[in-house]
Amino acid sequence: MSFNRLVPEDFVVSTDSITATLWSGGIPTLTTFFTSSVQEAGSSGDFYLNVFQTASTDDTAAIQFAVAYGNAAGSGSALYNPAVNGLSPTATVYGQYQNLVIGDENTNFTFGAITASDFWAISFERARYKQALFPGSLTLELSGSLGVISLTDNSNYVTSQVFNEAGRVFQLISGSAGIKTTTAATTTDGYSLNSGSYGWLLPDIGTILLNPVALSGSLASGGIGLAVSRSSNSDGNNNVRLYTAISGSSAKTFTINSQENISSDYIFVRARNSEFNYSENPSYISGSTGEVIYPSFINNPQTYITTIGLYNDTNELLAVAKLSRPLLKDFTKEALIRVKLDF
Protein backbone atom coordinates (compact mmCIF):
# COMPACT_ATOMS: atom_id res chain seq x y z
CA MET A 1 0.00 0.00 0.00
CA SER A 2 1.37 3.40 -0.99
CA PHE A 3 0.31 6.85 0.13
CA ASN A 4 0.40 10.28 -1.45
CA ARG A 5 -0.78 13.53 0.18
CA LEU A 6 -3.48 15.45 -1.68
CA VAL A 7 -3.13 19.21 -2.19
CA PRO A 8 -5.93 21.83 -2.51
CA GLU A 9 -5.63 21.79 -6.29
CA ASP A 10 -6.75 18.15 -6.26
CA PHE A 11 -10.24 19.08 -4.98
CA VAL A 12 -13.09 20.53 -7.02
CA VAL A 13 -16.67 21.04 -5.75
CA SER A 14 -19.57 21.19 -8.22
CA THR A 15 -23.33 21.63 -7.68
CA ASP A 16 -25.96 20.51 -10.18
CA SER A 17 -29.70 21.20 -10.05
CA ILE A 18 -31.73 18.09 -10.88
CA THR A 19 -35.42 18.28 -11.74
CA ALA A 20 -37.76 15.32 -11.93
CA THR A 21 -41.43 14.46 -12.10
CA LEU A 22 -43.17 14.52 -8.74
CA TRP A 23 -46.02 12.04 -8.98
CA SER A 24 -45.86 8.29 -8.36
CA GLY A 25 -44.77 6.24 -11.34
CA GLY A 26 -42.83 9.16 -12.81
CA ILE A 27 -45.85 10.56 -14.65
CA PRO A 28 -45.51 14.30 -15.41
CA THR A 29 -49.21 15.16 -15.01
CA LEU A 30 -51.65 13.79 -12.47
CA THR A 31 -55.11 13.35 -13.99
CA THR A 32 -56.79 10.88 -11.62
CA PHE A 33 -57.66 11.75 -8.03
CA PHE A 34 -59.09 9.63 -5.22
CA THR A 35 -59.75 10.10 -1.51
CA SER A 36 -60.50 7.65 1.27
CA SER A 37 -64.11 7.51 2.45
CA VAL A 38 -62.83 6.09 5.73
CA GLN A 39 -60.63 9.11 6.36
CA GLU A 40 -63.32 11.53 5.23
CA ALA A 41 -65.74 10.07 7.77
CA GLY A 42 -63.08 9.91 10.49
CA SER A 43 -61.78 12.58 12.80
CA SER A 44 -58.78 13.47 10.62
CA GLY A 45 -61.13 14.33 7.74
CA ASP A 46 -62.14 17.46 9.64
CA PHE A 47 -58.56 18.70 9.31
CA TYR A 48 -57.34 17.41 5.94
CA LEU A 49 -57.97 14.92 3.14
CA ASN A 50 -55.27 12.77 1.56
CA VAL A 51 -55.44 12.46 -2.22
CA PHE A 52 -54.25 9.31 -4.01
CA GLN A 53 -53.44 8.62 -7.66
CA THR A 54 -55.67 5.54 -7.64
CA ALA A 55 -58.34 4.10 -5.38
CA SER A 56 -57.09 4.12 -1.79
CA THR A 57 -57.84 0.39 -1.48
CA ASP A 58 -55.52 -0.52 -4.38
CA ASP A 59 -52.11 -2.00 -3.60
CA THR A 60 -50.42 0.70 -5.70
CA ALA A 61 -52.20 3.59 -4.00
CA ALA A 62 -49.86 6.22 -2.58
CA ILE A 63 -50.59 9.62 -1.07
CA GLN A 64 -49.76 12.36 -3.57
CA PHE A 65 -50.88 15.42 -1.60
CA ALA A 66 -53.32 16.53 1.06
CA VAL A 67 -55.89 19.35 0.99
CA ALA A 68 -57.00 21.42 3.96
CA TYR A 69 -58.90 24.60 4.80
CA GLY A 70 -57.85 27.16 7.41
CA ASN A 71 -59.85 30.05 8.81
CA ALA A 72 -58.59 32.59 11.34
CA ALA A 73 -61.94 32.81 13.11
CA GLY A 74 -62.51 29.06 13.12
CA SER A 75 -65.41 29.30 10.71
CA GLY A 76 -66.26 26.50 8.33
CA SER A 77 -66.11 23.71 10.92
CA ALA A 78 -67.78 22.67 14.14
CA LEU A 79 -66.31 23.93 17.40
CA TYR A 80 -64.40 21.57 19.65
CA ASN A 81 -66.46 22.88 22.52
CA PRO A 82 -69.62 24.91 21.80
CA ALA A 83 -68.88 26.98 24.87
CA VAL A 84 -65.50 28.12 23.49
CA ASN A 85 -65.91 30.23 20.39
CA GLY A 86 -63.33 30.19 17.59
CA LEU A 87 -61.62 26.92 18.49
CA SER A 88 -62.22 24.44 15.69
CA PRO A 89 -60.28 22.32 13.14
CA THR A 90 -60.14 25.21 10.65
CA ALA A 91 -58.70 27.51 13.34
CA THR A 92 -56.11 24.87 14.19
CA VAL A 93 -55.12 24.47 10.54
CA TYR A 94 -54.88 28.25 10.13
CA GLY A 95 -52.68 28.58 13.20
CA GLN A 96 -50.37 25.75 12.12
CA TYR A 97 -49.70 27.28 8.73
CA GLN A 98 -49.48 30.76 10.25
CA ASN A 99 -46.66 29.61 12.53
CA LEU A 100 -44.97 27.53 9.82
CA VAL A 101 -45.14 30.06 7.01
CA ILE A 102 -45.29 33.50 8.63
CA GLY A 103 -43.89 32.80 12.06
CA ASP A 104 -46.17 35.39 13.68
CA GLU A 105 -49.57 34.55 15.10
CA ASN A 106 -50.63 38.20 14.79
CA THR A 107 -49.98 38.50 11.05
CA ASN A 108 -52.43 37.31 8.40
CA PHE A 109 -51.71 36.08 4.89
CA THR A 110 -51.42 38.64 2.10
CA PHE A 111 -52.11 37.45 -1.43
CA GLY A 112 -50.80 40.13 -3.74
CA ALA A 113 -51.85 43.24 -1.83
CA ILE A 114 -55.00 41.73 -0.33
CA THR A 115 -55.02 40.42 3.25
CA ALA A 116 -57.08 37.26 3.69
CA SER A 117 -58.40 35.56 6.82
CA ASP A 118 -58.68 32.10 5.26
CA PHE A 119 -57.03 29.85 2.69
CA TRP A 120 -57.03 26.42 1.13
CA ALA A 121 -53.79 24.47 1.45
CA ILE A 122 -52.30 21.80 -0.79
CA SER A 123 -49.40 20.06 0.94
CA PHE A 124 -47.42 17.56 -1.12
CA GLU A 125 -46.42 14.26 0.41
CA ARG A 126 -42.79 14.58 1.55
CA ALA A 127 -41.76 11.46 -0.37
CA ARG A 128 -43.05 13.01 -3.61
CA TYR A 129 -40.57 15.89 -3.80
CA LYS A 130 -36.88 15.74 -2.98
CA GLN A 131 -35.53 19.09 -1.86
CA ALA A 132 -38.16 21.52 -3.13
CA LEU A 133 -40.84 22.08 -5.72
CA PHE A 134 -39.56 23.41 -9.05
CA PRO A 135 -40.85 26.97 -9.62
CA GLY A 136 -42.23 27.57 -13.08
CA SER A 137 -43.41 23.98 -13.57
CA LEU A 138 -46.83 24.36 -11.96
CA THR A 139 -50.09 23.94 -13.85
CA LEU A 140 -53.14 23.51 -11.64
CA GLU A 141 -56.61 23.49 -13.12
CA LEU A 142 -59.58 24.15 -10.83
CA SER A 143 -63.27 24.02 -11.64
CA GLY A 144 -66.05 26.05 -10.08
CA SER A 145 -69.69 26.73 -10.76
CA LEU A 146 -68.71 29.39 -13.32
CA GLY A 147 -65.98 27.55 -15.21
CA VAL A 148 -62.36 26.43 -15.06
CA ILE A 149 -59.18 28.36 -14.29
CA SER A 150 -55.56 27.35 -14.81
CA LEU A 151 -53.03 28.57 -12.25
CA THR A 152 -49.25 28.76 -12.19
CA ASP A 153 -46.64 30.73 -10.24
CA ASN A 154 -44.98 34.03 -11.12
CA SER A 155 -41.37 32.88 -10.66
CA ASN A 156 -40.55 33.82 -14.26
CA TYR A 157 -41.69 37.40 -13.71
CA VAL A 158 -39.98 38.44 -10.47
CA THR A 159 -36.61 40.19 -10.43
CA SER A 160 -36.00 39.62 -6.71
CA GLN A 161 -37.27 36.71 -4.68
CA VAL A 162 -39.42 37.14 -1.58
CA PHE A 163 -38.73 35.04 1.52
CA ASN A 164 -40.55 34.29 4.74
CA GLU A 165 -40.23 31.69 7.50
CA ALA A 166 -41.00 28.92 4.99
CA GLY A 167 -38.41 30.04 2.44
CA ARG A 168 -39.20 31.37 -1.01
CA VAL A 169 -42.65 32.76 -1.77
CA PHE A 170 -44.17 33.09 -5.25
CA GLN A 171 -47.61 34.43 -6.07
CA LEU A 172 -50.10 32.26 -7.93
CA ILE A 173 -51.35 33.78 -11.18
CA SER A 174 -53.56 32.72 -14.08
CA GLY A 175 -51.57 30.72 -16.61
CA SER A 176 -49.76 27.41 -16.99
CA ALA A 177 -46.20 26.07 -16.79
CA GLY A 178 -44.85 29.38 -15.51
CA ILE A 179 -46.39 31.44 -18.32
CA LYS A 180 -49.09 33.90 -17.27
CA THR A 181 -52.36 34.44 -19.07
CA THR A 182 -53.99 37.85 -18.79
CA THR A 183 -57.58 38.58 -19.75
CA ALA A 184 -60.11 41.32 -19.13
CA ALA A 185 -60.84 39.60 -15.82
CA THR A 186 -57.23 39.68 -14.56
CA THR A 187 -54.59 42.32 -13.97
CA THR A 188 -51.36 42.63 -15.93
CA ASP A 189 -49.72 40.59 -13.17
CA GLY A 190 -52.14 37.71 -13.71
CA TYR A 191 -53.97 38.43 -10.44
CA SER A 192 -57.73 38.55 -9.98
CA LEU A 193 -59.12 42.05 -10.50
CA ASN A 194 -60.32 42.78 -6.97
CA SER A 195 -58.97 40.06 -4.68
CA GLY A 196 -55.22 39.97 -5.24
CA SER A 197 -53.28 36.92 -6.37
CA TYR A 198 -54.75 33.42 -6.42
CA GLY A 199 -52.45 32.32 -3.60
CA TRP A 200 -48.86 31.37 -2.86
CA LEU A 201 -46.43 28.73 -4.02
CA LEU A 202 -44.05 27.80 -1.19
CA PRO A 203 -41.56 25.51 -2.97
CA ASP A 204 -39.20 24.96 -0.04
CA ILE A 205 -41.88 23.32 2.14
CA GLY A 206 -43.84 21.69 -0.71
CA THR A 207 -47.02 23.70 -0.19
CA ILE A 208 -49.56 25.68 -2.21
CA LEU A 209 -51.90 28.13 -0.50
CA LEU A 210 -55.02 29.15 -2.44
CA ASN A 211 -56.92 32.41 -1.97
CA PRO A 212 -60.65 31.52 -1.61
CA VAL A 213 -61.74 35.14 -2.10
CA ALA A 214 -60.16 35.29 -5.56
CA LEU A 215 -61.44 31.87 -6.62
CA SER A 216 -64.99 32.39 -5.38
CA GLY A 217 -65.45 35.66 -7.29
CA SER A 218 -67.32 36.24 -10.50
CA LEU A 219 -65.93 35.65 -13.97
CA ALA A 220 -65.68 39.40 -14.46
CA SER A 221 -63.36 39.66 -11.44
CA GLY A 222 -61.24 36.64 -12.39
CA GLY A 223 -63.01 34.06 -10.23
CA ILE A 224 -64.72 30.78 -11.07
CA GLY A 225 -67.43 30.74 -8.42
CA LEU A 226 -65.55 28.20 -6.29
CA ALA A 227 -67.71 28.51 -3.21
CA VAL A 228 -66.30 28.39 0.31
CA SER A 229 -68.42 27.96 3.42
CA ARG A 230 -67.60 30.26 6.32
CA SER A 231 -70.52 29.25 8.49
CA SER A 232 -69.97 29.44 12.25
CA ASN A 233 -69.89 26.20 14.29
CA SER A 234 -70.88 24.14 11.28
CA ASP A 235 -68.95 21.76 9.03
CA GLY A 236 -68.59 23.60 5.73
CA ASN A 237 -67.03 20.57 4.01
CA ASN A 238 -64.39 22.88 2.52
CA ASN A 239 -61.77 20.16 2.17
CA VAL A 240 -64.12 18.23 -0.10
CA ARG A 241 -64.94 21.43 -2.00
CA LEU A 242 -61.31 21.91 -2.96
CA TYR A 243 -60.85 18.23 -3.79
CA THR A 244 -63.90 18.41 -6.06
CA ALA A 245 -62.50 21.53 -7.72
CA ILE A 246 -59.29 19.67 -8.52
CA SER A 247 -60.76 16.32 -9.53
CA GLY A 248 -63.77 17.84 -11.29
CA SER A 249 -61.79 20.07 -13.65
CA SER A 250 -62.63 19.36 -17.30
CA ALA A 251 -58.99 18.64 -18.12
CA LYS A 252 -58.05 17.35 -14.64
CA THR A 253 -54.54 18.70 -15.02
CA PHE A 254 -52.12 18.94 -12.10
CA THR A 255 -48.49 19.26 -13.15
CA ILE A 256 -45.53 20.16 -10.97
CA ASN A 257 -41.93 18.94 -10.75
CA SER A 258 -39.45 18.45 -7.95
CA GLN A 259 -36.00 20.02 -7.71
CA GLU A 260 -32.85 18.87 -5.96
CA ASN A 261 -29.39 20.40 -5.74
CA ILE A 262 -26.73 17.68 -5.68
CA SER A 263 -23.22 18.70 -4.65
CA SER A 264 -20.33 16.61 -5.89
CA ASP A 265 -16.79 16.64 -4.52
CA TYR A 266 -14.31 15.66 -7.23
CA ILE A 267 -10.92 14.43 -6.03
CA PHE A 268 -8.17 13.99 -8.59
CA VAL A 269 -5.70 11.29 -7.60
CA ARG A 270 -2.48 11.31 -9.60
CA ALA A 271 -0.04 8.44 -10.00
CA ARG A 272 3.06 9.78 -11.72
CA ASN A 273 5.43 7.62 -13.70
CA SER A 274 7.85 7.21 -10.78
CA GLU A 275 5.16 6.43 -8.21
CA PHE A 276 3.19 3.32 -7.21
CA ASN A 277 5.30 0.95 -9.32
CA TYR A 278 6.37 -1.42 -6.55
CA SER A 279 4.08 -3.75 -4.67
CA GLU A 280 4.20 -4.01 -0.89
CA ASN A 281 2.62 -7.44 -0.90
CA PRO A 282 4.72 -9.69 1.42
CA SER A 283 4.68 -12.50 -1.15
CA TYR A 284 7.06 -10.47 -3.31
CA ILE A 285 9.82 -10.54 -0.68
CA SER A 286 11.75 -13.41 0.83
CA GLY A 287 10.87 -13.78 4.47
CA SER A 288 14.38 -14.94 5.41
CA THR A 289 16.59 -12.49 3.50
CA GLY A 290 14.21 -9.60 2.75
CA GLU A 291 15.18 -9.71 -0.93
CA VAL A 292 12.77 -9.41 -3.86
CA ILE A 293 12.02 -12.95 -4.98
CA TYR A 294 11.58 -12.19 -8.68
CA PRO A 295 14.36 -10.11 -10.30
CA SER A 296 11.99 -8.82 -12.99
CA PHE A 297 10.22 -6.81 -10.31
CA ILE A 298 13.47 -4.96 -9.64
CA ASN A 299 14.37 -3.77 -13.11
CA ASN A 300 10.89 -3.77 -14.67
CA PRO A 301 8.30 -3.58 -11.87
CA GLN A 302 4.59 -3.69 -12.65
CA THR A 303 1.60 -3.22 -10.41
CA TYR A 304 -2.15 -3.09 -10.83
CA ILE A 305 -4.14 -0.28 -9.25
CA THR A 306 -7.52 -1.58 -8.09
CA THR A 307 -8.58 0.62 -5.17
CA ILE A 308 -8.26 4.23 -4.03
CA GLY A 309 -8.46 4.85 -0.28
CA LEU A 310 -8.97 8.33 1.15
CA TYR A 311 -7.42 8.89 4.58
CA ASN A 312 -7.31 11.79 7.00
CA ASP A 313 -4.21 13.10 8.78
CA THR A 314 -4.60 10.56 11.58
CA ASN A 315 -4.44 7.70 9.07
CA GLU A 316 -8.14 6.85 9.37
CA LEU A 317 -9.80 5.45 6.24
CA LEU A 318 -12.71 7.74 5.28
CA ALA A 319 -13.79 6.51 1.86
CA VAL A 320 -12.95 3.80 -0.66
CA ALA A 321 -13.26 4.02 -4.45
CA LYS A 322 -13.08 0.86 -6.56
CA LEU A 323 -11.90 0.94 -10.15
CA SER A 324 -14.07 -0.86 -12.70
CA ARG A 325 -11.02 -2.92 -13.73
CA PRO A 326 -7.38 -3.18 -12.58
CA LEU A 327 -5.16 -0.47 -14.03
CA LEU A 328 -1.64 -1.55 -15.10
CA LYS A 329 1.08 0.77 -13.77
CA ASP A 330 4.84 0.86 -14.47
CA PHE A 331 7.59 3.46 -15.04
CA THR A 332 6.28 4.21 -18.54
CA LYS A 333 2.74 5.06 -17.44
CA GLU A 334 1.01 7.78 -15.49
CA ALA A 335 -2.55 7.67 -14.19
CA LEU A 336 -5.07 10.38 -13.31
CA ILE A 337 -8.07 8.95 -11.46
CA ARG A 338 -11.11 11.09 -10.68
CA VAL A 339 -13.03 10.16 -7.54
CA LYS A 340 -16.57 11.57 -7.22
CA LEU A 341 -18.33 11.94 -3.88
CA ASP A 342 -22.02 12.98 -3.97
CA PHE A 343 -23.68 14.55 -0.96
Buried (B, 14 or more C-beta within 10 A) or exposed (E): EEEEEEEEEBEEEEEEEEEEBBBBEEEEEBBBBBBBEEBBEEEBBBBBBBBBBBEBEEEEBBBBBBBBBBBBBBBBBBBBEEEEEBEBBBBBBBBBBBEBBBEEEEEBBBBBEBEBBBBBBBBBBEEBBBBBBBBBBBBBBBBBEBEBBBBBBBBBBBEEEEEBBBBBBBBBBBBBBBEBBBEEBBBEBBBBBBBBBBBBBBBBBBBBBBBBBBBBBBBEBBBBBBBBBBEBBBBBBBBBBBBBBBBBBEEBBBBBBBBBEEEEBEBBBBBEEEBBBBBEEEEBBEEEEEEBEEEEBEEEBBBEBEEBEBEEEEEEEEEEBEEEEEBEBEEEBEBEBEBEBEE
